Amino acid sequence: MFANRRLHACPARTFTGDPEFAALLRRHGDGPPTLVDISAAHGVEPEGPGPEAGSQPAERVGARLPEISRRVLAAADALADEVEDQWKVEASRQRLLEPTPIPVRWNRSRLHVAGAVELAVDPSRQPIYIAPTVPTAKPAALGSVENGELESLCPIYEGLASGRVVILGRSGGGKSSAAIITLLNALRNRKNTTDAEERAQTPVPVLLTCRDWEPNRVGLIEWLTRRLAADYHGLRARERNYPALRARKRKKETLASQLVRSGRVTLFLDGLDELDPEFQAIALEEIDRQTTLRFVLLSRTEAFAEAVERSHHLSRALVLELSPVFSEEAADYLRRCHVVPERPDWRRLTEHLQSSPDSVISEALSSPLALMLLRAVSNDEAIVRRLLTPETFDSRDDVEDYLLDQYPRVACRPLPGEPSRPTAEEVELCLGYMAHRMSQEASTTLLWQHLHRWQPWLPRVLGTGLIGMAATSVLGSVVFGPLGQYTVRGSTGTAFGLGYGSMIGLVFGLLAAVCSELRTTRAGRKRSDEAPRMRFFNPAATPVLTVVLTVAVGNQTSYLIGIPTGIAVGGLAGAAATRPWPIPRRRQPRSRLLRPRIDPVTAFATGLAVGLAYGTTNGVANGVAASIAGATVFGLMAGVLRPAAQGDFSSPRRQWHRDRERSLTVGLAAGVILGFALGFKNATAHGVLAGVVAGIAIGALITAACAIGMSDLWRTRLVFLQLRLRGAVPTGGTRILWHAYDQGVLRSQGPALAFRHLRLQKRLAATYRNGREREAERQMAS
């Protein structure tokens, strides 16, 4: 009924009075408001009568995006920078930014998977509630959507009237590369927009995989909101809504929800073909149902065609197919990527591609994946010689499987003069185990922070406790011995320090390990309309603050006072550590090190408790000093554990470095402050030497305990140690993991790790299982 209407041609009140359109709004339920709602909320009237038949279409399809606060606009700019940094790194690792990329072209699909192309291109045939095009984009014309190169996909994405693009291709056909290039071009155009108003009206493209989407349970908009809040933690912060975005009298929503509901985000959705077949059809229906979100959908050709056959096609969508690389272009690309003059075997291979375009090798190398793999292993002459005997391969899949099998060995092999790098056998064993476990979990991505789920937690906790007991017993004998002369309730001496230090080390070691294990445990309820609700009590902050305050207050007064004080203050501090930090009003420069942030609630509660305990027993001056030191240390610890507003979650490797920097920063801050305070107290009682010894020893203990409790690295390294003891992986598992990532065998999928290609994961998993079965048979035979 709306086929020939244009949004700027009629008043908004006309649509809101339409009973069919009102029924459409009710069917969306909790979904985002349409642009008609937005226009009505702002009182937007049409600029004049609609154009007569035969007139030129409007330069921009759809209404303006609704007004949002400056803070939400700042969040959109921060998200754009974060997404750009994330995919620039990945594009560089995949060699997509070099001057000689793989020549991939596209054509408009002629399969029975799309409607008439005019429905996607013609602005006059769009529904009234269509999402607007990019302000600076040139409207896409019929002639521009027939065929082209990868660089021409961005203008189509920005200027297509319907805002619905589907990119199809065979496995390894370059779909992900096409999406990354298009996304980076769109982000570059947005950043280069000089007009602030136009930039505010330009949405931020984000590339996500839908492997964790259950479309039968969660709608697309809700899933997108949750994923943004999960992958970009700064978008969890809440901000007051503008009237145009309010629904059900909600005055505050997460930044992720406001960005999605206001049309400031466009979705590049990958992995549709990796969903269950029954979910693929439901997902297509859910995607087709929403109207206010521009998207680019990526899928394998066969899977998409089957999903359309089971369900129905995406209305008003432009479906494009990536074309195979011609043999001449593949040969030219391989020549440009090789040394001059060419090796004889390499020259023979490129000549074979030109002279025999129908051979199995030529068909296989028409895939961007095969070209990438061949370039990576090109220095191995044995592999090239094997390819020069095409009779050894029955199909193009056999060629790709052979290159996939050789890729990890060649990419990760040690170079001359680098004996510390893992061998090919160690890489294959470690990656094979990872692929095997991921296949068992039916997953294609892996968070390194979740590796601890593969092994039992109790050995790690007990091991950390025993290490803490051994180390602290030595420190206790020094601190309480003749050098430190530290006293607790009138007790001192080497023997007392040995026993007391062992007990404290065991408690703090177990406590730090438990905090580390609980850091990524899911808990708490979930809201039905937004991102997952934060925990009622931070599982990492609550136990550590409870125990430490119990010991601190109990030692100074009595444990009858220390226990309830620790429980009360630890619970309050743990609840405070669940609140996300707000995004600052102004953009702030990035820093590789952690900025000290003190949670005021935790600082006040712990400072008051510690100050009263020390003040009543050691005088007002000592109470004030203890209060300041406790407030600073524990406020900093809780502040670090609060969700960051602008955390860097662009790549797994960067998360690894940030985790190490954060844990060391917090540990050193706590160790220095408390070590200095307690050392100064001991120096006033027993002399400077005793104060220095006590301060250094106590500071080292606190630094180690806090760093372990705040870190995921310690837990991950212990997991690899467990796997090594079981014989599942070789020594140096973490080194192999990041070496494979640096060499491109593993890639980043947002904050998670994934294999370079799904077939590579399957091949490694099968090789690992076969090896284990052969080893088991040999053991039984012997």
N, C-alpha and C positions, 0 to 999 in steps of 0.2 A: 504493500500500500504506500510505501514511502519511496518507491524506486525513482520517481522523477522530482522529488523535492530536494531543496538545498537548505542547509541550515541557516544561511544568511538571508533566505528569501521570505521567511515567515516569522512572526513573533513567537517567543518561547511559550507564551501562554496558550497559543493554539495547540501546541503539542501536549502540554500537561492536561488539557481538557479532553484529549482524544481518549476514549475508553480503551481502545486496543493498545495504545501506547502505555496507558496506565497499567493495563494487565501485564505488559512486557516488563515494566518496572517492578511489579510485584513478583514476577517470576524470578527476577534476579535476586530477590530476598536480601541477604546480607552483602551482596556484591557491591562494587563501587558505584557511585552515582554516575549517571550518564551526563554527557555534556549539556543536554537539555536541562537537567536539574541544576547544573552549575550556572547556566545562563539565567534561569529563573531566579536562583538564589541571589545573583548579582544584579538582577533587574536589567539585564541586557536586552535592548530592543533592536530590531533589525535596522540596518543602515538605509534601507530603501527597498523598493520592490525588486523582486527577483529578475534576473536577466531573461529577455525574451528568447524564444526558440532560435537557435542558430547563433547565438552570441557566444563569445569566448568564455571558457570556464574560469572560475576564480583562481587566483594565483595560489591560494592555500585552501585546502579542503578542511572543513570542520571549524569549530569555534575555538576561541582562545582558551588556553588552559586556565583553571581557576586561580585566584590569588592565594598565595601561601605566605607564611611569615618569613622574615629574613633568615631566621635560624634554619628553617627547612630548606630554603634556597642554598644556604651555606652547606647544609648536609648533602644536597645534590651535587654541588661543586666538589666537595670532598670525595663523594662516591665516584665521580667522574675521574678524578685524579687517581684514586685507588684502583679502579678498574683498568685505567690506562697503564699504570705501573705494572699491574699484575700481568696483563697480556702482552706488554712490550717484552718483558722477560721471557715469557713463553715463546713469543714469535722469534726472538733472537735465538733461543735454544733450538727452535725448529728451522732456523735459517730462512725465515720468511721475509726478513727485512733486507736481505742482501740484494745487490743490483742484478743478480742473475737468478731469479726465482724459477721454479718449475712452471713451464707455460701451460696453464690450465684455462680452458674456455668453457662457456656455458651456452645452452640453447633452451628456448622455451619448450617445455615438455609437450609431446604429442600423445602421451598416454591418456587413458580414460580416467584421470584422477582430478580434473579441474573443470570448472565451468568456462564460459566464454571469457576471453581475455578482456573484452570491453568492460565487463563487470568489475574488473580490478583496476582498470586504468581510467575510465571515464568518470570524472567527478560528479556528473549529473545523475549517475546511477548508484550513488552511494547512499546509505541510510542517513537519516538526519542526525543520528547519535554517533557518527563516525569520529574516531580520534583524529586530531589535526595532524597535518604533515609538518615536517620541519620548516620553520619560517624561511630559512635561507635557501631551501631546496627548489630546484626547478621541477615543475610537474612532469612526471614520466609520461611519455607519449607511446603510441602503439609501436612505432618503428624502433624505439629504444629498448624494447623488452623481448626482442626476438632472439638475439644472440649478442655475445660480447666477451670481454675478458674479465678477470676478477676485479680489476679496479673499477669497472662500471657497475658493480653490484651496489656500491654505496649510494650513488645517485638514485638508483631504483628504490632502495630501502627508504631513503629520505623523502622521495617525491612521489611514490606510488599512492594513488588516491585511496585505495582500500587499506593500505598499511599492512598487508598480509603477503608475506613472501615465503615460499617453500623451496628449499634447495635439496635436490635429490642426487644420489650418486651411488655407485657400487662400493663395496667395502674397500677402504683404502683409496677412494677416489678423490680425496682432498676436501671433503665437506668441512671438517673442522678448520683447516687452513683458510678456506674461503670465508668462514665466519669470523675468524680472528682478524683477517685483513680488513674485512668490511667494518667490523667493530672499531678497529683502531683508526680507520679513515673517518668514521663518524665522530669519534671522540676528538680527533684532530680538528675537524670542521667546527665542532662546538667550541673548542678552546680558542680557535682563531676568530670567532665571532666577536667583533668589537662592540656591538651594541648590547648593553647589559639586558635590555628588555627582551631582545631576541634570544639571547643565551638563556634567560630564565624560562622562555617558552620552548626551548629545545630539550627533549628528553634525553636521559642518560641510558645508553644501551648497556645491558649486562648479559653475559654469556653464562648460562647455567645448564647443567645436565638434569634430566628428569628421572634419573634412575630410582630416586627415593620418593617419587610422587605416586600416590595411590589415588587416582582420579575418581574412583568409586566412593571415596571417603572424604576427600579434601578437594575443594574447588581450586581452579587455577590461581585466582587472585589471592586466596588465603595461603596457598602453597608458596607463591612467589614472595609474599610478605614474610613468611616464616624463613624462607631461605635467605633473603636479604639480611634479616636480623641475625641469622646464624652465621653467615659468612662474613658479614661486615658488622662487627659488634657495636660500632658507634651508632648504628641505626636502631638500637634498642632503646635509646633515650626517648623520653616522652616530651611532647610539646603541645601547647594549647592549639586547638583547631581554629581555622577561620570558619565563619558561618557557612560557607559554601561546602565545607567538608564534614560538617557535623551530622551525625546520624544517631538516633536513639539517645539523644541528649548527652552523648559522650563529648566531654570538653577537652580531653587529652588522649592522644594516641601516640604510638611509637612513630619515630621518624620514617621507618620503613613503610608503615601503613599509609602515612600521609603522602609519601612520594609516589606510591603505587596508585592510590585513589585519586591523586591529582593529575595523573598522566605524565609524571616526570620520569618515568622509567619505561623503556622498551625492552622486550625480552627476546634474546637469541637462545632458542631452546634446542638443545642437542640431546641425543640419546633416546628419541621416541622409539626407535626400532629395537632398543634393548629392554623395553617394558614387556611384560607378559602379553601375549597376543590379545587376550580378552581386555586388558587394560588399554591397549593401543586404540581400539575402537572407541572406548569410553573417553579416552583423552582427546581424541579428535572432536567428539561431540562437545566436550567441555571447552575446548579451545574455540570452536566455532560459535559457541553460545555467547561468549563475552564479546563486547564490542568496543570498549574504551581502551584497549591495549594494542599497540602496534607490536608486531612480532616477526621474527625470522625463524622458521622451523627447519631443522636439519634431520634427515632420515635416509636410510638406505632405500633404494628404489623399490625393491621387491616388498619389503615390509610395509612401506607406505601404501603401495597399491593394494596389498591384502587388507590393510586396515580400512581403506576407503571402500573396498568391496564388502566388508563386514558391517560397516557403518554407513557413512555418506561422505562426500567430498567437502572440503572447506569452502564455503561460499565466498565469492569475491577474492579468492586467493590466486596469486600468480605463482605457478609452479615451474621451476627451472631445473634443468638437469645438467650436471657437470659432464663434459665430454672427455673421452680418453685422449691422452697425449699422442699426437701423430709420431710415427717412427722417426721422421726427419727431425722434428723438434726435439724428441728425446735424445737423438744422437748429438744434435747441436748443444743441448744442455749438458750432456756428459762431457763433451769436449771442453766447454767453457769452465767446467768444474775441475779439470785435470791439469796436470803440469804440462809444460811445453818444453821440448817435444814430447809427444805421447809415447807411452810404452807400446811395444809391438802388439801385445795382447789386447791392450785397451783400444788401439787403432782397429784391430780386427773386429772387436765387439761393436764399435760404432759403425763400421762399414757393414757389418751384418745387419744392423738395424735398418740401414738405408736400402740394402739390396734385398732383404727378405722381410718385408713388413708383415707377412702372414705367418711367420714362424711362431713357435711357442714362446721363445724368448722375447720377440718383439711385442707379442700380445701382452706378456707379463709386464714388460717395461713401459706399457702405455698407462700404467697406474702410477700416480704420484708417490704412493707408499713404496712401491718397488724401486722407483728411481731414488728415493731418499735412502733406502736400505743399501742399494748398490753403491751409492756415493760414499756411504759410511764405511763400507768394507772394501773399497776400491784398491786399497794398498795391499791387500792380500791377493797375490797373483794366482794362488791355487783356486780361489773362488771364481776369478775371472776365467781361468782355463776351463773350469767345470761348466760355466755358462756357454762357453764356445763349443760345447758338445751337446747341442739341444736334443739329440736323440735320447739322452738320459732322463728327460722330463716328459711326462705324458700330457700335462696341462699347465696353464698359466698359474693355477693354484699351487702346483708342485714347485714351481720356480719361486713363488712368494714364500712358501713354507720353508724352502731351503735358505733363502735370504734371511728369514726371520730366525731360523735356528742359528745361523752364523753371526747374526748381528750382535747379541750380547757378548759373545766370545771376542769378537774383533774390537768392538767399541770399548770394552773394559779391560783389554789386555794391558799388561804393564809395558811401559816404554823403556828403552835402554837407559840405564842410570837411575831408574826409579824402582828399586826392589821393594819399597814399602807398599806399592800398589797391589791389590789382590790379583790372584791368578784367575784365568778363565774358568777353571774348575770350581774355585771358591765362589765366583760370581754366579755361575750356573746353579750351584747348590743353594745358595742363599736366596736368589731370586725365584728359583723353583719352589722352595718352601713357601715363600710369600704368595706366589701365584696359586699354589695348592690350597693354602688356607683361605685366600680370597674366593677361590672357586667353591670351596665348601660352604662359605657364607653367602654364595650367590651374589657377590659384590664385585664391582670393577674399580672401586676406589678404596683408598686406605688412608686413614689419619694415623700418623706415626704416634700421636698421643694415645691412641687406643690399642697399641700393640700389647699392652699389659693384659688385655682380655684373652690372649692366646695361651697364657700360662697362669697357674694358680698364684694368688696374691700372698698367701701365708709365708712361703719361703722368703719372699722379698722383704716382708715386714720383719720377720725374725732375723734375717741376715743383717738388715740395717740396725736393728736393736743391738745385736751382738757386736757389730763394728763400733757403734756408739759406746757400748759398755767398755770395750777394750781401750778405745782411745781416751775416754774420759777418766778411766781409772788411772792412767798415767798422768793426765793433767791434774787430777785430784791429789795424787801423792805429791806433786810439785807445789800446787797452790796451798795445800794445808801443811806442807812440810816446813823445814827450816827457812827455805827461801821465801815462800809466800806468807806463811803464818796466818792464813785466813782462818776465821773462827765462825762457827755456826752454833748458836745457843751455848757458847762456852766450850765447845768441842773443837779440837784441832789436832795436828800431828799427821805423820805420814800414813800410819795404819788407818786412822779414821778417814783421811782423804782418799785412800785406796778404796775402801768400802763405800763411802758416801759418793765418790765419783763414779764408781761402777753402777750404783743404783740410779743416780741422776742420768748417766749416759744411756743406760738401758731404757729408762722412761722416755727421755727426749728422742732417742733413736727410734723407738717404736712409734712415738707420737709423730715425728717427722715423716716416717714411712706411711703411716695411716693417712696423714694429710695429703701426701703425694698421691696415694691410691684413690682418694676420694675427690680429687680435683675435677675429674671428668665424668663422675657418676651422675646419671640423670636422676633428678628427684623433684618433688613438688608437683603441683597441678598445672594444667595448661588452660589458658584462656581459649575460648572457642572462636574468637574473631581476630586474634593477633598472634604475634610470635609466642613461643613457649614462655610461660611465666617463670620469672626468676625464682630461685629457691627461697623458702622461708628462712632458712638458716644456711649460710655458706658452709659447706661441709669441710672446707679446708681451714676456714678462719675460726669457726666455733670451737672445735676441740683443742686447738693449740692455745688459743687465748684463755680458754677455761682452765686448762692444766697449768699454764704458766702463771696465771694470776693466782690460782690456788696455792701454788708453791711459794710465790713471792709474798703474798699476804700471810699465808700460814706460817712461814719461817719467821716473819717479823712479829706476829701476834700469836695466834694459835689456829690450828686447823679447824676448830669449831667455827671460827670466823672466816678462815680462808676458803673453805669449801663452798659455803653459800655465796660468798662474794665472787669467787671464780665462776660459778654457774650463772649467776645473775649478769655479771659484766660480760662474760664470754657469750652468753646468749644474745645480749643486746648488741655486742660488737658483730657477732655473726649475722644478725638480721640486717645491720647497717651495711655489711659488706655485700649484700645482694643488690643494692641500688646502683644503677649505671651512672657513670660520670656524664654530666651534660656536655654537649659539644660547645666549645667556646664561641663567642659571638664573632670573633675575628679569626681569620686563618692564621695559624701559628706555624712556624718553621718546624720541619721534621727533625728529629734527633735520634741517633742510633742508640743512645743510652736512655734509660728510664728517667723521666722527670719525677722528682720527689713529689708525691701527692699524699697528703695526710687526711684521713677521714675524720671529720670533726666530731662525730658522735662517739666513735671508738676512742679518739684522743681524750675527750672530756671524761668518759666513763673510766677508762683505765688510769688516767692521770689522777683522778679523784681518789680511786681505790688505793693505788700505790702510795700516793701522797699522804693519805690519812694513816695508812699502816706504818710507814716509816716515820711520819711526824710524831705519832704517839709514842714511839719507842726510842727514837734517836734525836728528837728535837725538831723544831720548826724548820731550821735551815736545811737539814738533811731531807725533811719531808718535801720541801719545795723543790730541791734538786731532783729527788726521786720522782716527783710528780711530772716535772718537765721531761725527764729522760723517758719515763714510761709512756707519757702521752705521745712523744715524738716517735718512739720505736713502734708501739702497737698501733698508733694511728697510721703510720706509714705502711705497716704490714697489711692492715685491713684495706687501706687505700689501693694498694697494689692488687689485691684480690678482687676489688670491684671491677665490673666490666668497663673496659676502656672506651672512651668516646671516639677516638680516632686511632684505634689500634691498627697495626699493619698486618693484614691477613692475606697478603697477595700471593705468597708462595710458601710451601712447606719448609724450604730451606731457611727462609727468612724467619719463620716462626721458631725454628730450632735455635738460631742465633739470638733472637729476642728473648726466648725463654732462658737461655744461659745468662744473658746480660741482666735480665730482670732479677733472677734468683741471686746472682752475685751482688747486685746493687742492694737489694733488700737485706741480704745476709750481712754484707759489710756495714751497711748503715746501722743495723741493730747491734752488731758486734762491737763497732767502734763506740757507739753511744753508751751502751750498758757496760762495756768493758772499761771505758774511761770513768764512768760514775762509780762502779764498784772498786776499781783500782784506786781512785782518789780517796774513797772511804777507807780502804785498807792502808793506804799510804799515811793518812793522818793518825792511824793507830799504831802501825808497826814500822814506818819508815818508807823512804822512796823506793828502795829495791823491792821490798815486799809488795808495794803498790803496783810497780811495773810488772812484776811476775804475775800477780793476780789479774791485773787488767788484760794482759796479753793472753793468758790461758783462758780466762772466762770469755773474752771477746772471740777467741778462735772457736770455742765450743758453741757459742750462740750463732756465730756466722755459719758454721757448718750445718747446724740444726735448721736454721731458717732457710738456707739455700736449698737443702734437700726437701723441706716441706713445701717450698714455693715452686719447685721445679718438676717438670715432666722428664727431663733428660736422665736424671738418676734412675728413675723407674724404668725408662726405656733401655738403658744400658744393662740393668739387672735382668730384664727380659731376654736380651740377647745372650747374657751369661747363662741363663737357664736353658735356652735353646742350644747353646754350645755344649753344655754338660749332657744334654740328651742326644747330642750328635745330629741335631736337625739342621744346624747351620755351622759354618766354620768360624774360626776366631776372627774377631773384628767385624761383627755384623753391621754395626752402625757405619763403619767406614765403607763397607761394601754398598750399603744402602745409598749413601750420599754420592759415592763414586758413580754408581749407576745413574743417579739423577743428573749429575753433572755431565755425563756422557750421552744423555738423551734416551737411555733405555727406559727410564721412568720419566714421566712428565707431571706437571702440576695440573690438577683439576680443581681450581679454586684453592682452598686450603688443604686439599687432600692430594695424595699421590695416586697415580694410575700408570699402567704400563703404556708404552708408546702406542700400542695397538692391541685391541681385544684379542686378536688371533695370537699375538705374541704371548699374552698371559695364558691362553689355553695351551699353546705348545710347551711352554715352560712347565706348567702344571702337569701335563701328561708325561713329560720327560722325567720329572721328579718322582711321580708315582711309579713309573716303570722301573726307575732305578731302585726305589725302595723295595719293590716286589722282587726284583732280581737278587738284591742283597738278602732278603728274607729267605728266598729259595736256597741260596748258597749256605746260609747258616743252618737251615734244616738238613741240607745234604751232608754237611760236615758233622 
